[in-house]
Amino acid sequence: MSASLAWTLLVLSGIADVVWAVTTKVSDGYSRLGWTAASVVALVIFLGLLTQALKVLPLGTAYAVWTGIGAVGSVAAGLLLFGEALSAARLAAILVILGGVVALKLLPS
């Protein structure tokens, strides 16, 4: 597998992680069957994609980037879907995370 495909799989895994977080929230403690099933499917997808990406990418870089995608994506989902507040401090924290993710992607392994 090429490095570019591994990075693509990692990004898709990060997006699936955000889907997992959202579906877990709306499953209401896994009491809503449809959302619970969607959560489990998203979990299997993100683990499968992450596993494949880690065959090629360095663990520390890949995991940090994946976590950053999940963190920033979950904050964005909270803002857009659940009306969570965005303060200046939260925005600054998001920008720091994004900066770290970009730096890890661009720096040599």
GROMACS elastic network, one bead per residue, 0.5 to 0.9 nm:
[ bonds ]
;  ai    aj funct       b0    kb
    1     4     6  0.84138   500
    1     5     6  0.65684   500
    1     6     6  0.68977   500
    1    52     6  0.89889   500
    1    53     6  0.88443   500
    1    55     6  0.84166   500
    1    56     6  0.72245   500
    2     5     6  0.52959   500
    2     6     6  0.63189   500
    2     7     6  0.87786   500
    2    56     6  0.76187   500
    3     7     6  0.61981   500
    3     8     6  0.86086   500
    3    53     6  0.84722   500
    3    56     6  0.64326   500
    3    57     6  0.70139   500
    4     7     6  0.51037   500
    4     8     6  0.62200   500
    4     9     6  0.86665   500
    5     9     6  0.61616   500
    5    10     6  0.85341   500
    5    53     6  0.79245   500
    6     9     6  0.50703   500
    6    10     6  0.61310   500
    6    11     6  0.87207   500
    6    49     6  0.87879   500
    6    50     6  0.87945   500
    6    52     6  0.71148   500
    6    54     6  0.75581   500
    6    55     6  0.80231   500
    6    56     6  0.63951   500
    6    57     6  0.67796   500
    7    11     6  0.62358   500
    7    12     6  0.85923   500
    7    53     6  0.66987   500
    7    56     6  0.89789   500
    7    57     6  0.76918   500
    7    62     6  0.82842   500
    8    11     6  0.52064   500
    8    12     6  0.62078   500
    8    13     6  0.85090   500
    8    53     6  0.82165   500
    9    12     6  0.50355   500
    9    13     6  0.59804   500
    9    14     6  0.85736   500
    9    49     6  0.55271   500
    9    50     6  0.68739   500
    9    52     6  0.73145   500
    9    53     6  0.57779   500
   10    14     6  0.62246   500
   10    15     6  0.87115   500
   10    46     6  0.86379   500
   10    49     6  0.64901   500
   10    50     6  0.56860   500
   10    51     6  0.88708   500
   10    52     6  0.82951   500
   10    53     6  0.56084   500
   10    54     6  0.82420   500
   10    62     6  0.72598   500
   10    63     6  0.88789   500
   10    65     6  0.81941   500
   10    66     6  0.64560   500
   11    15     6  0.63110   500
   11    16     6  0.86295   500
   11    49     6  0.89180   500
   11    50     6  0.88538   500
   11    65     6  0.83880   500
   11    66     6  0.69357   500
   11    69     6  0.73223   500
   12    15     6  0.50392   500
   12    16     6  0.61433   500
   12    17     6  0.85243   500
   12    46     6  0.75749   500
   12    49     6  0.71754   500
   12    50     6  0.85666   500
   13    17     6  0.61007   500
   13    18     6  0.87527   500
   13    45     6  0.70807   500
   13    47     6  0.71606   500
   13    48     6  0.79249   500
   13    49     6  0.52402   500
   13    50     6  0.56427   500
   13    53     6  0.87672   500
   13    66     6  0.73404   500
   13    69     6  0.89629   500
   13    70     6  0.88405   500
   14    18     6  0.64891   500
   14    19     6  0.87924   500
   14    46     6  0.69016   500
   14    49     6  0.89026   500
   14    50     6  0.81824   500
   14    65     6  0.83977   500
   14    66     6  0.52479   500
   14    67     6  0.72375   500
   14    68     6  0.81960   500
   14    69     6  0.52925   500
   14    70     6  0.52735   500
   14    71     6  0.89747   500
   14    73     6  0.81325   500
   15    18     6  0.51393   500
   15    19     6  0.64008   500
   15    20     6  0.86511   500
   15    46     6  0.79275   500
   15    66     6  0.88982   500
   15    69     6  0.70896   500
   15    70     6  0.68051   500
   15    73     6  0.72602   500
   16    20     6  0.60824   500
   16    21     6  0.86340   500
   16    42     6  0.56510   500
   16    43     6  0.73480   500
   16    45     6  0.66101   500
   16    46     6  0.51439   500
   16    47     6  0.88917   500
   16    49     6  0.88609   500
   16    70     6  0.84768   500
   17    21     6  0.62450   500
   17    22     6  0.86953   500
   17    42     6  0.68681   500
   17    43     6  0.68597   500
   17    45     6  0.84469   500
   17    46     6  0.57015   500
   17    47     6  0.85562   500
   17    66     6  0.86555   500
   17    67     6  0.88970   500
   17    69     6  0.84305   500
   17    70     6  0.58331   500
   17    73     6  0.86596   500
   17    74     6  0.85419   500
   18    21     6  0.50301   500
   18    22     6  0.62162   500
   18    23     6  0.85465   500
   18    42     6  0.86994   500
   18    69     6  0.80872   500
   18    70     6  0.54234   500
   18    71     6  0.79510   500
   18    72     6  0.88805   500
   18    73     6  0.58460   500
   18    74     6  0.54420   500
   18    77     6  0.77269   500
   19    22     6  0.51661   500
   19    23     6  0.60183   500
   19    24     6  0.83482   500
   19    38     6  0.86863   500
   19    39     6  0.75425   500
   19    42     6  0.63189   500
   19    43     6  0.85929   500
   19    74     6  0.84227   500
   19    77     6  0.89085   500
   20    23     6  0.52310   500
   20    24     6  0.59101   500
   20    25     6  0.85535   500
   20    38     6  0.76407   500
   20    40     6  0.74891   500
   20    41     6  0.80459   500
   20    43     6  0.58011   500
   20    46     6  0.81867   500
   21    24     6  0.51174   500
   21    25     6  0.62555   500
   21    26     6  0.88045   500
   21    39     6  0.75843   500
   21    42     6  0.87779   500
   21    43     6  0.89549   500
   21    70     6  0.85572   500
   21    74     6  0.69765   500
   22    25     6  0.51538   500
   22    26     6  0.63182   500
   22    27     6  0.85415   500
   22    39     6  0.80675   500
   22    74     6  0.74865   500
   22    77     6  0.72920   500
   22    78     6  0.81802   500
   22    81     6  0.87807   500
   23    26     6  0.51397   500
   23    27     6  0.59055   500
   23    28     6  0.89560   500
   23    35     6  0.56350   500
   23    36     6  0.70538   500
   23    37     6  0.87995   500
   23    38     6  0.63687   500
   23    39     6  0.50449   500
   23    40     6  0.88415   500
   23    42     6  0.82463   500
   24    27     6  0.51108   500
   24    28     6  0.72063   500
   24    29     6  0.72591   500
   24    30     6  0.70434   500
   24    35     6  0.70499   500
   24    36     6  0.66453   500
   24    38     6  0.82732   500
   24    39     6  0.54559   500
   24    40     6  0.85453   500
   25    28     6  0.58944   500
   25    29     6  0.71874   500
   25    30     6  0.85095   500
   25    35     6  0.87477   500
   26    29     6  0.80044   500
   26    30     6  0.84099   500
   26    32     6  0.80002   500
   26    35     6  0.65180   500
   26    36     6  0.84356   500
   27    31     6  0.60095   500
   27    33     6  0.72896   500
   27    34     6  0.76599   500
   27    36     6  0.53038   500
   27    37     6  0.87884   500
   27    38     6  0.87445   500
   27    39     6  0.77834   500
   28    31     6  0.55314   500
   28    32     6  0.63365   500
   28    35     6  0.84075   500
   28    36     6  0.85408   500
   29    32     6  0.78096   500
   29    36     6  0.84598   500
   30    33     6  0.69019   500
   30    35     6  0.74749   500
   30    36     6  0.51936   500
   30    37     6  0.87918   500
   30    39     6  0.88005   500
   31    35     6  0.84945   500
   31    36     6  0.72823   500
   32    35     6  0.56888   500
   32    36     6  0.59883   500
   32    37     6  0.86865   500
   33    37     6  0.61189   500
   33    38     6  0.86063   500
   34    37     6  0.52007   500
   34    38     6  0.62727   500
   34    39     6  0.86312   500
   35    39     6  0.60467   500
   35    40     6  0.86511   500
   36    39     6  0.50134   500
   36    40     6  0.63266   500
   36    41     6  0.87037   500
   37    40     6  0.51585   500
   37    41     6  0.62254   500
   37    42     6  0.86360   500
   38    41     6  0.51026   500
   38    42     6  0.61363   500
   38    43     6  0.85484   500
   39    42     6  0.51476   500
   39    43     6  0.61372   500
   39    44     6  0.87187   500
   40    44     6  0.62583   500
   40    45     6  0.86259   500
   41    44     6  0.51951   500
   41    45     6  0.61940   500
   41    46     6  0.86884   500
   42    45     6  0.50364   500
   42    46     6  0.60932   500
   42    47     6  0.85161   500
   43    46     6  0.52971   500
   43    47     6  0.61275   500
   43    48     6  0.84729   500
   44    47     6  0.52622   500
   44    48     6  0.60089   500
   44    49     6  0.85880   500
   45    48     6  0.51326   500
   45    49     6  0.61185   500
   45    50     6  0.84434   500
   46    49     6  0.52268   500
   46    50     6  0.59368   500
   46    51     6  0.84006   500
   47    50     6  0.50944   500
   47    51     6  0.59464   500
   47    52     6  0.86131   500
   48    51     6  0.51694   500
   48    52     6  0.63879   500
   48    53     6  0.87868   500
   49    52     6  0.52198   500
   49    53     6  0.62499   500
   49    54     6  0.86825   500
   50    53     6  0.50985   500
   50    54     6  0.61390   500
   50    55     6  0.88661   500
   50    62     6  0.85899   500
   50    63     6  0.86180   500
   50    66     6  0.82178   500
   51    54     6  0.52585   500
   51    55     6  0.67729   500
   52    55     6  0.54351   500
   52    56     6  0.77124   500
   53    56     6  0.58417   500
   53    57     6  0.60912   500
   53    62     6  0.78629   500
   54    57     6  0.50477   500
   54    58     6  0.67639   500
   54    59     6  0.62988   500
   54    62     6  0.70075   500
   54    63     6  0.85341   500
   55    58     6  0.83615   500
   55    59     6  0.89512   500
   56    59     6  0.88884   500
   57    60     6  0.87173   500
   57    61     6  0.74517   500
   57    62     6  0.60316   500
   57   109     6  0.87996   500
   58    61     6  0.56210   500
   58    62     6  0.59210   500
   58    63     6  0.83721   500
   58   109     6  0.70067   500
   59    62     6  0.52315   500
   59    63     6  0.58378   500
   59    64     6  0.83366   500
   60    63     6  0.53774   500
   60    64     6  0.60682   500
   60    65     6  0.85546   500
   61    64     6  0.52464   500
   61    65     6  0.61026   500
   61    66     6  0.84672   500
   61   101     6  0.85348   500
   61   104     6  0.60181   500
   61   105     6  0.73029   500
   61   109     6  0.76809   500
   62    65     6  0.52094   500
   62    66     6  0.59664   500
   62    67     6  0.84672   500
   62   104     6  0.85238   500
   62   105     6  0.84292   500
   63    67     6  0.59671   500
   63    68     6  0.84486   500
   64    67     6  0.51160   500
   64    68     6  0.61060   500
   64    69     6  0.86581   500
   64   100     6  0.85691   500
   64   101     6  0.70336   500
   64   104     6  0.79214   500
   65    68     6  0.50148   500
   65    69     6  0.62028   500
   65    70     6  0.86080   500
   65    98     6  0.89738   500
   65   100     6  0.81388   500
   65   101     6  0.50944   500
   65   102     6  0.80755   500
   65   104     6  0.71177   500
   65   105     6  0.74218   500
   66    69     6  0.51746   500
   66    70     6  0.62436   500
   66    71     6  0.86046   500
   66   101     6  0.85125   500
   67    70     6  0.50329   500
   67    71     6  0.59890   500
   67    72     6  0.85390   500
   67   101     6  0.89145   500
   68    71     6  0.50245   500
   68    72     6  0.59805   500
   68    73     6  0.80830   500
   68    94     6  0.89868   500
   68    97     6  0.61267   500
   68    98     6  0.69128   500
   68   100     6  0.81562   500
   68   101     6  0.62070   500
   69    72     6  0.54367   500
   69    73     6  0.56960   500
   69    74     6  0.82136   500
   69    97     6  0.88337   500
   69    98     6  0.81956   500
   69   101     6  0.79773   500
   70    73     6  0.51022   500
   70    74     6  0.58111   500
   70    75     6  0.84779   500
   71    74     6  0.51995   500
   71    75     6  0.62553   500
   71    76     6  0.86584   500
   71    94     6  0.83468   500
   71    97     6  0.82873   500
   72    75     6  0.51306   500
   72    76     6  0.61878   500
   72    77     6  0.85997   500
   72    94     6  0.62056   500
   72    95     6  0.89493   500
   72    97     6  0.74796   500
   72    98     6  0.75886   500
   73    76     6  0.50240   500
   73    77     6  0.60738   500
   73    78     6  0.85111   500
   74    78     6  0.60332   500
   74    79     6  0.85442   500
   75    78     6  0.50228   500
   75    79     6  0.62398   500
   75    80     6  0.86760   500
   75    84     6  0.83235   500
   75    86     6  0.88978   500
   75    94     6  0.82944   500
   76    79     6  0.50818   500
   76    80     6  0.61132   500
   76    81     6  0.83036   500
   77    80     6  0.51127   500
   77    81     6  0.54964   500
   77    82     6  0.72918   500
   77    83     6  0.89738   500
   77    84     6  0.88480   500
   78    81     6  0.54654   500
   78    83     6  0.64023   500
   78    84     6  0.54283   500
   78    85     6  0.84105   500
   79    82     6  0.58854   500
   79    83     6  0.50055   500
   79    85     6  0.63990   500
   79    86     6  0.71134   500
   80    83     6  0.60396   500
   80    84     6  0.76443   500
   81    84     6  0.80924   500
   85    90     6  0.87960   500
   86    89     6  0.81065   500
   86    90     6  0.60218   500
   86    91     6  0.65449   500
   87    90     6  0.51955   500
   87    91     6  0.62193   500
   87    92     6  0.86067   500
   88    91     6  0.50683   500
   88    92     6  0.61289   500
   88    93     6  0.86436   500
   89    92     6  0.50582   500
   89    93     6  0.62277   500
   89    94     6  0.86796   500
   90    93     6  0.50401   500
   90    94     6  0.62034   500
   90    95     6  0.86623   500
   91    94     6  0.50765   500
   91    95     6  0.62520   500
   91    96     6  0.87030   500
   92    95     6  0.50991   500
   92    96     6  0.62733   500
   92    97     6  0.87453   500
   93    96     6  0.50801   500
   93    97     6  0.62950   500
   93    98     6  0.86443   500
   94    97     6  0.51086   500
   94    98     6  0.61441   500
   94    99     6  0.85434   500
   95    98     6  0.50032   500
   95    99     6  0.60143   500
   95   100     6  0.85693   500
   96    99     6  0.50407   500
   96   100     6  0.62380   500
   96   101     6  0.86802   500
   97   100     6  0.51385   500
   97   101     6  0.62230   500
   97   102     6  0.86693   500
   98   101     6  0.50782   500
   98   102     6  0.61498   500
   98   103     6  0.85059   500
   99   102     6  0.52147   500
   99   103     6  0.60751   500
   99   104     6  0.85898   500
  100   103     6  0.50449   500
  100   104     6  0.60800   500
  100   105     6  0.85577   500
  101   104     6  0.52038   500
  101   105     6  0.62300   500
  101   106     6  0.86889   500
  102   105     6  0.51287   500
  102   106     6  0.61719   500
  102   107     6  0.85549   500
  103   106     6  0.51507   500
  103   107     6  0.58722   500
  104   107     6  0.53791   500
  104   108     6  0.80538   500
  104   109     6  0.83551   500
  105   108     6  0.79950   500
  105   109     6  0.87377   500
  106   109     6  0.89051   500
